[in-house]
Amino acid sequence: MSFDGVVTKAVTEELQDQLTNGRIVKIYQPTSTEILLTFRNKRKNHVLLISIHPTCSRLHLTEHEFTNPKEPPMFCMVLRKHLTSSTLEQIEQNELERMITFKLKARDEIGDLSYKYLMVELMGKHSNVILLDEDQNKVIDSLKHVPSFQNRHRTILPGSEYKLPPAQHKENPLSIDGDRFIKKIDFNSGKIDRQIVQAFTGISPLLSKEIVHRAYLGSEEAYKQAFLQVQNMMKQKQYTPTIYFDQKEIFHVVPITFIKTENKQIFDTTNEMLDHFYSDKAERDRVKQQTKDLQRFLKNEL
């Protein structure tokens, strides 16, 4: 998956710049897997798309138009109740995981200031958007409900205790040095790209192959330097958001040099790249999802 923890870091940092201190003015839910939040900041509207679609979960700013249902779904109404006119104080990524926390300040029913937290968990078929109370320990509601019989380790229902997803016990590649990186690799076992994915948070198979390619199957020092190159790009925010049109379209914010094609498109921002990449595919998925939602609604009505 191209949308790994590094891409999540890049898009989150852009959202921090563009949305922090902004106010939520509109909330829509086009389908059962998508949320649209319109922020007003610096005299400009910014529309944030959050998708928990099982094959293309993501979040990014979007310029595209959406068709919204005449009657807002329940979760949309809950978000409107708690978050309309709220101010975004902070956006944080959980280490290098595909988990983002939005800290929002609003006034409650009697006019007192309170905080709400919107948790965006981008984990493939386990993706979710969860609204938490001020203490971050109770679920107010979620886009997808997960009862205990579906997941005995983690129930996500209104009123349930919020727990983070189970830890994977991987190391954060931003928090280590080159020597520590080398110690995590068994060079006698082969399949070094797989070892990198299994050992470090946020690194996708695509990016791990890029690190191996940059080492040119060289010495341990070569692998160390290849890792440090990528780590420095992340730390210095030296991203090059690019879509590569090879046998299939892929994207990343770190230059993928092992793809030998001149057919690529570089973008000014990660948000623009993601909005462009997913636009056509997402529209097809959206039509399918809206059809499923309508069929489910009609079945319940009958």
C-alpha positions in Angstrom: 0.0 0.0 0.0 1.4 3.4 -1.0 -0.5 5.2 1.7 1.9 4.2 4.5 3.0 6.0 7.6 5.4 8.2 5.8 2.7 9.5 3.4 0.5 9.9 6.5 3.2 12.0 8.1 3.5 14.2 5.0 -0.2 14.8 4.6 -0.7 15.4 8.4 2.0 18.1 8.4 0.4 19.9 5.5 -3.0 19.7 7.3 -1.4 21.2 10.4 -0.3 24.2 8.4 -3.6 24.7 6.6 -6.3 23.7 9.1 -5.0 24.5 12.6 -7.1 27.2 14.2 -9.7 26.8 11.5 -13.4 26.4 12.3 -15.6 23.6 11.1 -18.5 25.1 9.2 -20.0 22.1 7.3 -20.1 18.4 7.9 -21.4 15.8 5.3 -21.4 12.1 4.9 -21.7 11.2 1.2 -21.5 7.4 1.8 -21.2 5.0 4.7 -17.4 5.1 4.4 -16.8 8.8 3.8 -16.9 12.0 5.9 -16.4 15.6 4.6 -15.4 18.3 7.0 -15.2 21.9 5.7 -12.9 24.1 7.7 -12.9 27.9 7.4 -9.4 29.2 8.0 -7.5 32.3 6.9 -10.6 33.5 5.0 -10.6 30.3 2.9 -12.6 27.1 2.9 -10.8 23.8 3.0 -12.7 20.5 2.5 -11.2 17.5 4.2 -12.1 14.1 2.9 -11.8 11.1 5.4 -12.4 7.7 3.9 -12.5 4.3 5.6 -13.0 2.4 2.4 -11.4 -1.0 2.9 -9.2 -0.8 -0.2 -8.4 3.0 -0.2 -8.7 4.4 3.3 -7.2 7.8 3.5 -7.5 11.5 4.3 -6.7 14.6 2.3 -8.0 17.9 1.2 -10.1 17.7 -1.9 -11.3 20.0 -4.7 -13.9 17.5 -6.0 -17.7 17.8 -5.7 -19.7 15.2 -3.8 -23.3 14.1 -3.9 -24.7 14.0 -0.4 -27.8 12.2 0.8 -31.0 14.2 1.4 -31.2 12.8 5.0 -27.8 12.8 6.8 -26.8 9.5 8.4 -26.8 9.1 12.2 -23.0 9.5 12.6 -23.1 12.7 10.5 -25.8 14.1 12.8 -23.7 13.3 15.8 -20.7 15.0 14.3 -22.8 18.1 13.5 -24.1 18.2 17.1 -20.7 18.1 18.7 -18.3 19.6 16.1 -20.1 22.3 14.1 -18.4 25.7 14.8 -15.7 23.9 16.8 -12.1 25.1 16.4 -9.3 22.8 15.4 -6.5 23.2 18.0 -4.2 20.4 17.1 -3.6 17.6 14.6 -1.2 14.8 15.6 0.0 11.6 14.1 0.6 8.6 16.5 4.3 8.1 15.9 4.5 6.9 12.3 1.2 4.9 12.4 -1.7 5.7 10.1 -3.5 7.2 13.0 -4.4 10.9 13.3 -5.9 12.7 16.2 -7.9 15.9 15.7 -8.3 18.0 18.9 -11.3 20.3 18.6 -12.6 23.0 21.0 -16.3 23.7 21.1 -19.1 24.9 23.3 -21.5 22.4 24.8 -25.3 22.8 25.2 -25.0 25.3 28.1 -22.2 27.3 26.4 -19.2 26.0 28.3 -16.0 25.3 26.5 -15.2 21.6 26.0 -12.9 19.5 23.9 -13.7 16.6 21.6 -11.3 14.3 19.8 -11.8 12.9 16.4 -9.7 9.8 15.8 -8.9 8.7 12.3 -7.6 5.2 12.0 -6.5 4.2 8.5 -6.0 0.5 8.7 -7.5 -1.1 5.6 -10.6 -3.0 6.4 -10.2 -2.1 10.1 -10.3 1.7 9.3 -12.6 3.8 11.4 -13.5 7.4 12.4 -14.2 7.7 16.1 -15.5 10.6 18.1 -14.2 10.7 21.7 -15.2 12.7 24.8 -13.0 15.3 26.5 -11.0 12.7 28.5 -10.4 10.6 25.3 -11.5 7.5 27.2 -15.1 7.1 26.0 -16.6 6.6 22.5 -19.4 9.1 21.7 -19.9 7.4 18.3 -18.0 6.0 15.4 -18.5 5.7 11.6 -18.2 1.9 12.0 -19.5 0.1 15.0 -17.4 -2.9 16.2 -19.2 -5.1 18.8 -17.4 -7.5 21.0 -18.4 -10.5 19.0 -16.5 -9.1 16.0 -13.4 -8.0 18.0 -13.0 -9.3 21.5 -9.9 -7.2 22.1 -11.5 -3.8 21.1 -15.2 -2.8 21.2 -16.1 0.4 19.4 -19.6 1.3 20.3 -21.3 4.5 21.8 -20.4 4.6 25.5 -17.7 2.0 25.3 -14.1 2.6 26.6 -11.8 3.7 23.9 -8.6 1.6 23.5 -5.9 2.1 20.9 -5.4 -0.7 18.4 -3.1 -3.5 19.6 0.6 -2.5 19.5 2.6 -4.1 16.7 5.9 -3.7 18.7 7.7 -2.2 15.8 10.4 0.5 16.1 9.8 4.1 14.9 12.3 4.7 12.1 12.4 8.4 13.1 13.7 7.6 16.6 16.7 5.4 15.8 20.1 5.9 14.4 21.8 4.0 11.5 23.5 1.5 13.8 20.2 0.5 15.4 18.7 0.1 11.9 21.4 -2.4 11.0 21.0 -4.3 14.2 17.4 -5.0 13.3 18.3 -6.7 10.0 19.6 -10.3 9.7 21.6 -10.1 6.5 22.0 -13.9 6.4 18.3 -14.5 6.2 17.7 -12.6 3.0 14.4 -10.8 2.0 15.7 -7.7 3.6 12.8 -5.6 2.3 10.4 -7.8 4.1 12.5 -7.6 7.3 12.3 -3.8 7.1 8.5 -3.8 6.9 8.2 -6.2 9.8 10.7 -4.3 12.0 9.7 -0.7 11.5 6.5 1.3 11.8 5.1 3.2 8.9 7.3 1.7 6.2 5.4 0.0 3.3 6.7 -2.7 1.0 7.1 0.0 -1.7 9.4 2.1 0.5 11.3 -0.8 1.9 12.1 -1.9 -1.7 13.4 1.6 -2.3 15.7 1.5 0.7 17.1 -1.9 -0.5 17.5 -0.5 -4.1 19.4 2.5 -2.8 21.8 0.1 -1.0 22.5 -1.7 -4.3 22.9 -5.0 -2.4 26.0 -3.5 -0.9 27.6 -3.7 2.5 25.9 -3.0 5.9 27.2 0.5 5.6 25.4 0.9 2.3 22.1 -0.2 3.8 22.8 2.2 6.8 23.3 5.1 4.4 20.3 4.3 2.3 18.1 4.2 5.4 19.6 7.5 6.7 18.9 9.1 3.3 15.2 8.3 3.6 15.1 9.1 7.3 16.6 12.6 6.7 13.9 13.3 4.0 11.2 12.5 6.6 12.8 14.6 9.3 13.5 17.6 7.1 10.1 17.3 5.3 11.9 17.1 2.0 9.1 15.4 0.1 8.5 14.9 -3.6 4.9 13.9 -4.0 4.8 11.9 -7.2 2.5 9.6 -9.1 4.3 7.0 -11.3 2.5 5.6 -14.3 4.2 2.3 -14.9 2.4 -1.1 -15.2 0.1 0.4 -12.6 -0.2 3.7 -10.9 1.5 4.1 -7.6 2.5 7.2 -5.5 4.7 8.2 -2.7 6.4 11.3 -1.2 9.9 9.8 -1.2 11.3 9.5 -4.7 11.0 5.9 -5.9 14.1 5.4 -8.0 13.8 1.7 -8.7 10.8 2.5 -11.0 12.4 3.2 -14.4 9.8 5.3 -16.1 9.7 8.9 -17.3 5.9 8.8 -17.2 5.3 10.4 -13.9 3.6 13.5 -12.4 5.1 15.6 -9.6 2.8 17.6 -7.4 3.4 20.7 -5.2 1.7 19.1 -2.2 0.8 15.7 -0.9 -2.8 16.6 -0.6 -3.0 17.5 -4.3 -1.3 14.2 -5.2 -3.7 12.2 -3.2 -6.8 14.0 -4.5 -5.6 13.5 -8.1 -4.7 9.8 -7.6 -7.9 8.7 -5.9 -10.4 10.9 -7.8 -11.4 8.5 -10.6 -11.2 5.4 -8.6 -13.0 6.9 -5.7 -15.8 8.1 -7.8 -16.4 4.6 -9.1 -16.3 3.2 -5.6 -18.6 6.0 -4.4 -21.3 5.1 -6.9 -21.1 1.5 -5.9 -21.2 2.4 -2.2 -24.1 4.7 -2.7 -26.0 2.0 -4.5 -25.3 -0.5 -1.6 -26.4 2.1 0.9 -29.6 2.7 -1.0 -30.3 -1.0 -1.3 -29.7 -1.4 2.5 -32.0 1.5 3.3 -34.8 0.1 1.1 -34.4 -3.3 2.5 -34.7 -1.9 6.1 -37.7 0.2 5.1 -39.5 -2.9 3.6 
